[in-house]
C-alpha cells in the first residue's frame, strides 16, 4: 500500500507547459498535458466532441517508490461527463 501523501494547491507554474509526466511534483490542474505517447483526447459519450483537458497526475506523485506513467484527466462540464487516459512509457 502506498504511503498517504498530502495533496494541495502549489505555487503557479511559470508557464502552462511546465507540468511533467516524468518528474515527481509534475502533476497539474489546467495547463497543457505533457504526453508520454501520442495525444489522446477522449470523445464525450453524450455529445461525441473531444473532451477538454483538466489536468494530469503522475505516478511518481502517487507512489513513493519507482514508478512511471501518468493519468490524464478530462471533463465535459456541459454534458457532466468525465474521462481519464493512462499512458506509460
N, C-alpha and C positions, 0 to 999 in steps of 0.2 A: 504494500500500500504506500503511495507517495506521501511525503510529509505535507502537512497543511501549510500553505503559504498565504501571507496576507496580500490581497489584491487591492489596488486602489488606483485612483487617477494620479498619474505622474505629471511631470513638467511637460509643457507642449514641446513637440518635436520641432527642430529648426526648419524642416520642410515637410510637406505631405509625403515625400518619398523616403523619409528617414526610418521607417519601420524595417525590421529584418526578420525574415523567416529562418535565419541561420544562427542568430546570436541570442543568448539569454537577455531578457529585457526587450526583445524585439516586438512583442505583441502590441497591437494598436487598436484604437477605436477611430474610425474615419481614416482619412488619408488615401493612399494608394496601396494595393496589395503588392508584396514582394513575392512573386510567383516562383515556386520551386520548379514546376513544369510549365506547360503551356497554360495561358489564361483560360479559366472556365467560369462563365457567368451563367448559373443555372436559370432555366426559364421558370417563371411563376406558374404553378399548377392551375391557377384560376384564370389568368388572362393571357399567358403564354409569352409575355415580354421578359427580357433578361432582367434579373433582379439586381437592384443596386447593391454595391459593396458596402458593408457595415464595418468590418474590422477583421483582424486575424489574431489567433492565439497560437503561439509556437509551443511545440512540445518541450522545448528547453525551459519554458516558463512554467510548465505543468509538472515536470519530473525533475527531481534533484540530480539524478544520475545522467549518464549519456543518453541522449535522445535526439531524434531528428524527425522532421515532419512539421506540418502546420495546418491548422483548421482555419478556413476562410469563411466568414460569416456574411450572410446576405439577408435582406428583408424587403418585401414589397409591402409598405405600410398601408397603401390604398386597399390592397386585397387581404391584408392581415395574414400574410404567408411568410415563412422564413425557410432558409435552407443553409446547409453547410457543405463545403467541399474540403476533402482532406487530400493533401499531396505529401509524398515522402520521397526523399532523394534515394 
